Amino acid sequence: MPRVSMKQSKIDAAKKSAPNVPGYTCPSIDYAQEIIDQIANRGDKWAVKQADVIREVLEYVRESNDELRSSSRYWYDKYKDAA
């Protein structure tokens, strides 16, 4: 039976107690934007304005999710180096 290093043991223990990381959310955001486009294309000027605001919010969420994934990866790599 191969012996596990102390570093690997710490990493494995941390992984077991870590919260789940959300999956890739861009397809859900894209789907929501398609629905918004359908509503906005009905010709109501107010709906078009609201759709523009919602699209901006969804793009903010998309960018924030990407930053969160990058940050998570950064700190995971730093933890592995330090463990």
HUQUITA-V744795 format. One record per helix or strand. SS is the DSSP state (h for helix, s for strand). FROM is the first residue (numbers start at 1). TO is the last residue. If there is no record, write none. Layout:
BEGIN
ss from to
SS FROM TO
SS FROM TO
END
This chain:
BEGIN
ss from to
h 6 17
h 26 40
h 45 82
END
